[in-house]
Amino acid sequence: MTRQVSEEEIPAASALEILARCGTLVQPAVKVAIDRLHPQLRRMAGFSFGWCDLDGTRKDGIGMSGKGIRQALAVLSAEAAGGSAEATVSGQSPSN
């Protein structure tokens, strides 16, 4: 069962605030998963996420690389369907 949410309950947030919130929730879990990979795959994944250069050198200022749109859409979709962001990131099933 989905709960209806009124517009008054939804706080206004900028796109950057939304991306930062979702990134804060998702990136630690992504980093844990990537750290389990073989070193070559880990370097490729780090490059894909914008965390390092092609040669594996870490980049400063991680977080504003434009790589957070998909993770934000996943979190926002779960919240729109009545789930919690934390449960979405941890992979928990909804307990309805």
N, C-alpha and C positions, 0 to 999 in steps of 0.2 A: 504494500500500500504506500502510495506516495503522498507526502504532506505538501499542501499548497503553501507557497511562500508569497507574502505580499511584498510589494516594492519597498515599503517602509522598512522591512526587515533586512534588505540587501544594502550593505554599506557601499557607497561609491568608492571605487578604487581605480587608479590609473593603470594602464597596461604594464608599466614598469613595476608598479607595486605588486600586481598579480604575478608577473613573471618571477619577481624576487621571492614572493611567498611560496610559489610552487617549486622553484629551484631549491629553496631551503629545505623543503620537505623531501624532494625526490633525489637530489644529487648525492646525499650520503649513501643511500641504498644502491644507487648506480655505481658509485665508486667502490663499494664493498664487492659488488658483483664483478666489476672489471678487474679488481685486484686478484681475483681467483683465476684469471685467465693466464695462459702461457705468455711469457714476456713479449713475444712478437705480436700476439693478438692484443695484448694490453696496450702496447704502443700505438697500434692501429686504431684501437678504440679511443684512446686519449686524443689522437689527432682528429678523429671524427667528431668528438665532443668539443674540440677547440681548446683542450687543456694543454696541448704541447704542439711544438712545430713538427714538421715532417721527420726530422732527425731524432725526435723524442725529447728535445729540450722543453722543459716546462715553461708555460707562458704566465706572465703576471696579469692580474686583473681578470681572473677567471670568473665567469658569471654573466658577462655582458657580450657574449660571442654570438648571440642570436640562435643558440642551440636549445633554447628552453620552450619553444612554441609547442612541440608535441607533448612534452611532459605537462605543460600547463593545460593543454586541451584535455588530457587524460584525467587530471585532477579535477578540473572544472566540470567535466562531463559526469564524473562520479558524484560530485557534490550536487549537480543539477538533478541527478536521479535519486537524491536522498541519502547517498552514502557519505562517509567521512573521508577527508583527504588522507588521514593517517592510515585508515584501513585499506585504502586504495594502494598506497605506497608499500604497505607490508604484505599485500596480497591476500588479506583476510576476506573471507566470504561475508556478505551481509547477514546479520542475524535477525531476520524478520520472522 
